[in-house]
Amino acid sequence: MNRCQFVDDHQRRFGVKRLCSILGIARSSFYYWRRTAPDRAARQAADDRLAARIRKAHRDSDGTYGAPRITAELRDEGGQVVSHKRVARIMRTIGLEGVRLRRRHRTTISDPVAVKAPDLIGRDFTATEVNTKYVGD
């Protein structure tokens, strides 16, 4: 619940002016929020319809396509043209992501026959006095 929703829920009992001053929001912001509620609801409904199309495209690709390819698929099938940023935002909200085929770079290749460094302090890094134990690589 956001602050404007709280003001809307309790305005009959306490008044908009008092609640807005306590919550630290401008009354104009509250009235703007209330005036634009139908637009937000319409956008949410449009996002829900688009989410269904995104789920279908993602399922058809066996879960491999990410936002750019799903955007291209949606444009190919026609209908409402959407941007890749909107598709990415909706995919994040519904928990979908594409497969990354990047190789992991291996920076260090250790020699398995090399002698390991001895553990001279026995993994005990606490010292009773200053300058009695030194740990480094």
C-alpha positions in Angstrom: 0.0 0.0 0.0 1.4 3.4 -0.9 0.8 6.6 1.0 -1.8 7.9 -1.4 -3.8 4.7 -1.0 -3.6 5.2 2.8 -4.9 8.7 2.5 -7.7 7.5 0.2 -8.7 4.8 2.7 -8.8 7.0 5.8 -9.9 10.4 4.4 -13.4 10.2 5.7 -12.2 9.9 9.3 -9.2 12.2 9.4 -9.4 14.5 6.3 -7.1 14.7 3.4 -5.3 17.9 4.5 -4.3 16.4 7.9 -3.3 13.0 6.5 -1.2 14.6 3.7 0.6 16.8 6.2 1.4 13.9 8.5 2.6 11.7 5.7 4.6 14.4 4.1 3.0 14.5 0.7 1.4 17.3 -1.1 -2.4 17.3 -1.5 -2.0 18.0 -5.2 0.0 14.7 -5.4 -2.8 12.9 -3.8 -5.4 14.3 -6.1 -3.2 13.6 -9.1 -2.8 10.0 -7.9 -6.6 9.7 -7.6 -7.3 11.3 -11.0 -4.9 9.0 -12.8 -6.1 5.8 -11.2 -8.1 4.7 -14.2 -5.1 5.2 -16.5 -2.9 3.1 -14.2 -5.6 0.4 -14.1 -5.8 0.4 -17.9 -2.0 0.2 -18.2 -1.9 -2.7 -15.8 -4.6 -4.5 -17.8 -2.6 -3.9 -21.0 0.6 -5.2 -19.3 -1.3 -8.4 -18.2 -2.5 -9.0 -21.8 1.1 -8.5 -23.0 2.4 -10.8 -20.3 0.2 -13.6 -21.6 1.7 -13.1 -25.1 5.2 -13.0 -23.6 4.6 -16.2 -21.7 3.4 -17.9 -24.9 6.4 -16.7 -26.9 8.8 -17.8 -24.1 7.1 -21.2 -23.9 7.3 -21.7 -27.6 11.0 -21.1 -27.6 11.4 -23.7 -24.8 12.4 -20.9 -22.4 15.5 -19.8 -24.3 14.4 -16.4 -25.8 15.2 -13.3 -23.9 13.6 -9.8 -24.2 15.1 -8.8 -27.6 14.0 -12.0 -29.4 10.6 -12.1 -27.7 10.2 -8.4 -28.8 11.0 -9.5 -32.4 8.6 -12.4 -32.2 5.8 -10.1 -30.9 6.5 -7.7 -33.8 6.4 -10.5 -36.3 3.0 -11.8 -35.2 1.5 -8.4 -35.4 -0.7 -6.6 -33.1 0.5 -3.9 -30.7 4.1 -2.9 -31.2 6.1 -2.8 -28.0 9.6 -1.8 -27.1 12.2 -4.2 -25.8 12.4 -2.2 -22.6 8.8 -2.8 -21.8 9.1 -6.5 -22.7 12.1 -6.7 -20.4 10.3 -5.0 -17.5 7.3 -7.3 -17.8 9.6 -10.4 -18.1 11.3 -9.3 -14.8 7.9 -8.9 -13.1 6.6 -12.3 -14.1 10.0 -14.0 -13.4 11.0 -15.0 -17.0 14.5 -14.8 -18.4 16.3 -16.1 -21.4 19.2 -18.6 -21.5 22.7 -17.0 -21.6 25.1 -19.0 -23.8 28.3 -17.2 -22.6 31.3 -19.3 -21.7 32.7 -18.7 -18.3 36.3 -17.5 -18.6 38.7 -19.4 -16.5 41.4 -17.0 -15.4 43.5 -19.2 -13.2 44.5 -22.7 -14.0 46.1 -24.3 -11.0 48.8 -26.9 -11.3 47.4 -30.1 -9.6 50.9 -31.4 -8.8 52.2 -28.2 -7.3 52.9 -28.1 -3.6 50.2 -26.3 -1.6 51.3 -23.6 0.7 51.5 -24.8 4.3 49.1 -23.5 6.9 51.5 -22.1 9.5 48.9 -20.6 11.8 46.4 -23.4 11.7 43.5 -21.1 10.4 43.5 -19.2 13.7 43.6 -15.5 12.8 43.2 -14.1 16.3 46.2 -12.7 18.0 46.8 -12.0 21.7 49.0 -9.0 21.0 49.6 -6.6 18.2 52.3 -7.6 15.6 52.4 -11.3 16.6 50.7 -12.9 13.6 51.0 -11.8 10.0 48.8 -13.3 7.3 49.4 -12.7 3.6 49.6 -14.5 0.4 
